[in-house]
Amino acid sequence: MNYSKRHSDILRLLQQDGTVSISDLAKRLDVSLETVRRDIKPLTSSGTVVKMHGAVALPSILGEAPFEKRMRENSDAKKAIAVAMAATIRDGDSIMLDTGTTTSYLARELLGHRRLTVVTNSSDIARTLSTINDNRVYMAGGELRSDNGAAFGVSAIEFISHFTVGHAVITTGAIDAEIGVMDYDLEEAEFARAVVSRGKRAVVITDHTKFGRQGLVRVCEFGALTELFTDRTPPRDISLALKAAGVGVVLAS
């Protein structure tokens, strides 16, 4: 089919973000819901996109693993945060990373560093940074999850307890002004909590979409952190809570 400019814009947004809701497309393209529905009709008829539950996606996206899909969400923000964090790490430093899409982006930004000592539970991060630039990579053991290739549980936590690193870096699923850093999975929260305790510097790297969310499990209070790297200024209540806890906020450009 012949694509109009708006068709091309829709496909570009899907390539960038993966699955996008109809309402979000209308807002980002500055058109009505009816116009978006009319535009996507020939795209769905030709099989170029797939429509589902008020959203559309590229057919290839539907076959991706959940972790790969999350890597595509807010990817520009995550890359910018990773760049800012990587700039604070020097050759020869030691760093502990939990599994997460933003820490995976950070691992890619560290490919230019040399002689790093890396401790992680993520097979993606371990694979990215091992065997290059004289790095030493230690991976926590245990059964690897199928969706993200990471190890969790008692054995993984016991393994990392043997290390003390310069930079302990975690991602998060939610940040609440009163509760602190939170996640939705018990084992992931427990592992992240253990990582925070092993660093001279304890950092959360997360994009703004996690602000104001309340997860299922508390990872740590803000006082356990030294810094938060993000892409937008946190809401006022979170900013005040971070400041009261002495946590520095770094905004990625």
DAPESUL-V439306 format. One line per field, one symbol per residue. phi: phi as a letter, one per 20 degrees, with the letter a starting at -180 (. if undefined). A space follows every 50 residues. Layout:
BEGIN
phi->???
END
This chain:
BEGIN
phi->.eeeffgfffffffffdnfcffffffffelcffffffffegffffenfcd eblmbcbfgfffeffgfffffeflfffffffffffffeddgnfdbdceer ffffffgffefeeclfdcdbddffffffdfmclmfdcddfepfeffecmd dcogfffffffedccfcdccdbeacdfeeoecbdcffffffffffgfddf cdcddbeffefneceecfeafffeddbcdbdbffggffgfffffemefdd eff
END
